[in-house]
Amino acid sequence: MLGNILITGGASGLGEATAEAVAKAGGRPLVIDVKAPDAARLGAVDHVLADLADREEAERAVRELAQRAGGLDGVVTAAGIDACGPLSEVEPERWDRVIKVNLIGTASVIRAALPYLKASGGKVVTCASTLGLRAVSDATAYCASSSAWSASPAPWPPSWPGRSG
């Protein structure tokens, strides 16, 4: 059994597909997103609305879902945003928001989930784009945030060897 799987960005895209797959495999998806999951697609899914650009909000959402579910057995970080355009044309606030959501928000979620994952022997799956390995000029912030996760030592987190996959 998969158990309780926390999924960031679980209301759309890759995150939503992950939540659907977790439920189909008998697990319990726990979603953090800025919008509620579509009940018509996913059914009644435990979720917390949170902006991952806000570290405290992200950490609170993890704690709330973990406590509600009685712990965590895994985390999938699928949330991601972009501010398209060359560095010279993307407003600094939009560029910074991409880094806050994709990089810092992801780290905040993982950090907040670690006590629960250590207790269960759970795993972390961090999604990053191939654009982190081969950048393009019109997605500079997205490429930078994906590159940071692509360059992170595996397994994640490095201070927890043998306990993540």
N, C-alpha and C positions, 0 to 999 in steps of 0.2 A: 504494500500500500504506500502511496506517495505521501500521505499525511497533509499537513498544513503548509501550503506553498504561497509565500508572499510574492506578488508580481507587481512591479512598478510599470506604469503605463498600460495597465490591464484593461482599459476601456476602449482601446482601439489598436489597430495594426498588429504588430508582432505580439504585443502584450495581451491583447484580446485573444489572439489565436492560442497563446500559451495558456491562458486561463481556461479556455474551452478544452484544450487537450488535457489539462490537469483534472478537470471535472470528469471528462470522459474516461480517464484512467482510474477514477475512484478517489482522487485526491480532493482536497478542499482549497480552491483558489481564494486568496485574500488579496484584494486589489487596492493599490494606492494610485490615484490619478487625480487630475484637476477636474474631471467630469465623471459622473456615475456610469458604471457599466450598463450596457443595453440589456435589460432584463429579458427582452424578447429573444435575444441571441444566447445569453449566458444563464438565464434563470436568476434566481435570487442568490446573489454573490455578496459575501461580506466585503465591504469596501469602506475606505475613508477618503474623503476629498482632501487633497493636500497638494501644495505647490512645492515641488522638490527644489526650487530655487531658494526656498527658505529652510535652512538647516534645522531649526527647531521644529518647524511644522513637519518636516520629513521624519525626524526622530520620534515625534509624538505619534504620528500615524503608525509607525512600526510598532511602538509599544502598545498602542490601543488595539491593533489587530492581533498582535501576539497574545495579549492578555485575554481578549475576547475568545480566541481560538484555543487557548490553553497551551500555547507554545508555537514554535515554528520548526518545520522539518526541512525547509529549503527556501531560497530566495532566488528569484529571477529578475534581474534589473533590465527591463526592456524599454523604459521611458527614454525618450529622446526627442529633441526639437532641433530646428535649424533656423538660421537667419541668412538666407541665400544672398550671395553677392561677394565680390572681391573685398578684401580687408579695407581698402580705401573707401568703399561705398556703403559699408554696413555701419549703422550708428553704433557707437560704443556701448550704449545701454542694451541693444539687441544682441550684440556679440557677447557681452558679459552674461546675459541671461542664458544663452546656450551653454556656456561653460558652467554656470551655476547649476543648471538642471542636469546636464549630461555627465558632468565630471564630479562636482562637489555634492550634488544631490545623491548621486549613486553611492559615493563614499559614505555619506551620512546615513543612508539606508543600511548599508552593509555594517557599518560600525554599530548602529542601534540594534541590529539583528544578531550580532555575534553572541551575546549571552544566551539567547534562546537556541541558537544553532549549536553552540558548545554543549548545551544540556541535552540536545536530541541527537548529536552527531550529524547534524544536517549539512547541507551543501549550499554553495553559492554559484550561480551561473550569471556571468556578466556579459551582456550583449554589447558588441562594438561592431562598427562597420568596417568593411575593407577600405573605406576612405581614410581610415586611420593609418593604413599601410601605403596607400597610393593617393595622395591628396589631389584635389581639383581646386582651381582658382575661385570658383563661385560658391564654395561651401567652406570657407576658411575656419569658422568657429566650430562647425560640426566635425571637420577633419581633425582639428586640434583636440577636441574632446575625445574622439574615437582613438586617436593616436595615443593619448595618455593611457587608456585602458588596454590598448593593444600592446603597449610597452610594459605594462605592469607585470611583475613576476608571477608566474603560474606555479603552483596553484595559488589562488587568491583566498584569503589574505596571506601574505608571505609569513606573517608571525604565527600562522596556524598550520604548519606543514602536515600534510597527510589527512587533513580534515575537510578539504574542499575539492571540488572537481570541475 
